[in-house]
């Protein structure tokens, strides 16, 4: 009797992204394949610098304060933070980009392949969605599925978020200060199979040959529970406003044109049907989250973020 071996989704996914000839391993940058918040303009970096300054103050202004960009891609966010920092913070700031693919030479940015211990702010911007997961078909007795995807029906598929939970818990434990995951995702009340591919700005079937990015939504609730401690989950739209990113065009002449362009970029970052619908999962480690963000409405999944079936 011959049996077919079970397909190892997690191994195939990992190989397609990070193995020899893999999508990210060979140096593909997210900026070439989809639009992310750091590519809109400097405003996200400005907001994260404000958050970092609050972390810095809560830590008592340590002699070295870190900004760690995990899953840094082409280093756009890390470089923007380094370039925009000023004053005492700039003189004490150490910027680290964490990436498995080839590094990009950027002034003031050091590159590493593993998450370092740090004091300051760690940011995983669209990092967790690229961590490969096992895929199961219901019914499943997998413990993670039992707890976090109880609605899985017979014949339906699901991504098992346990590897992401472990990665996020380890990242949060590596920092004294705060850790922030920014991503698209879902909750136990809205689980849906979301594995898909992206190539050159288009959604494509998730083939495992290294030709495309492969991604799936983040189970924010399970990741938050795994890391534990003091945390909040809010929308990018609300978080950016709380960090001072709001406003409209003002002035006249070139001043108006510049402020109008900035207002347009902020509007894109805060659009609830787009980037503004991203979740911000913020954990404090030795710092109270209430000292970093005011009370904000809880994040809710954005139906428009789910990939086309």
Secondary structure, 3 states (H helix, E strand, C coil): CCCCCCCCHHHHHHHHHHCCCCCCCCCCCHHHCCCCHHHHCCHHHHHHHHHHHHHHHHCCCCCCEEEEEECCCCCHHHHHHHHHCCHHHHHHEEEEEECCCCCCCCCCEEEECCCCCEEEEEEEECCHHHCCCEEEECCCCCHHHHHHCCCCCCCCEEEECHHHHHHHHHHHHCEEEEEEEEECEECHHHCCCCCEEEECCEEECCCCCCCCEEECCEEHHHHHHHHCCEEEEEEHHHHHHHCCCCCCCCCCHHHHHHHHHHHHHHHHHHCCCCHHHCEEEEEEECCCHHHCCCCCCCCCCCHHHCCCC
